[in-house]
Amino acid sequence: MQQQDKIFVAGHRGMVGSAIVRRLQDDGFNNIVTRSSKDLDLRDQQQVSKFFAEEKPDYVFLAAAKVGGIIANNTYRAQFIYENMMIQNNVIHHAYVNNVKKLMFLGSSCIYPKMAPQPLKEDYLLTGLLEPTNEPYAIAKIAGIKMCDAYRAQYGCNYISVMPTNLYGPNDNYDLNNSHVLPALLRKFHEAKINNIPEVVVWGTGTPLREFLHADDMADACFYLMQHYNEEGLVNIGVGKDISIKDLALMIKDIVEYEGQLVFDATKPDGTPRKLMDVGKLHGLGWDAKIELKEGINEVYKQLKTSLWKQKI
């Protein structure tokens, strides 16, 4: 990519897309095209066709998606598969029609089989059954990977796919019903502290193991791969280390300085027992994560205390 190139970041208001925009701007890329969902509905083929025909971007980061935690994935199953399929089908196809030089499709670690060996290697894709609670979302993302590969094979398109692990950072979703585990815990502990609530309830048993990557690290990896990776298939983006939900909750409890009790609600689903990414391919390409988990959560919490929670989210 050259600094004068026109770059479309789809999903720029979300945690992932906004981090990619910041990373591009940090390196002097200012010809960045963005659209809010009100201005451009990526589910609408006609709108997407018109946008690409008018704007003619050189590069595309496809970070737009309908996302959520376990409950949201399991509740809105039809929406998760339909909306994600429509978004990626429209963007990938019209990138091809309008001769986009390169496109990056961002997926999720939930694409891997529920009981796949750990850590998760890229070639474990489609080797077993998916986690039932997020199967529709995972199938949509798998279709996106295969679509990129198919357009590469048939049309010679330089489309690449990356699969980030669980992310956290600025512009995360803090809705207690639809958010992922880390932001949900941050909000729960913060609100329990300021309201003197004696206990915080954590969904599940606390035993599942999860890996967490700061959104700024993720964006840096995407920026790096957009310039150094040009192959079919996918690349995992992660830190290569995981932590139990219980230990994560204890870490956040310590960061927030909450002094109440921790209670685990085993009636809520745990999801996949473990989901650790094998990042050997990423390291081999020359990139490694920099932000340690506790350091990253500390910074996120400082930002939240001075912004979002002043607005009483």
Secondary structure, 3 states (H helix, E strand, C coil): CCCCCCEEEECCCCHHHHHHHHHHHHCCCCCEECCCCCCCCCCCHHHHHHHHHHHCCCEEEECCCCCCCHHHHHHCHHHHHHHHHHHHHHHHHHHHHCCCCEEEEECCHHHCCCCCCCCECHHHCCCCCCCHHHHHHHHHHHHHHHHHHHHHHHHCCCEEEEEECEEECCCCCCCCCCCCHHHHHHHHHHHHHHCCCCEEEEECCCCCEECEEEHHHHHHHHHHHHHHCCCCCEEEECCCCCEEHHHHHHHHHHHHCCCCEEEEECCCCCCCCEECECCHHHHHCCCCCCCCHHHHHHHHHHHHHHCHHHHCC
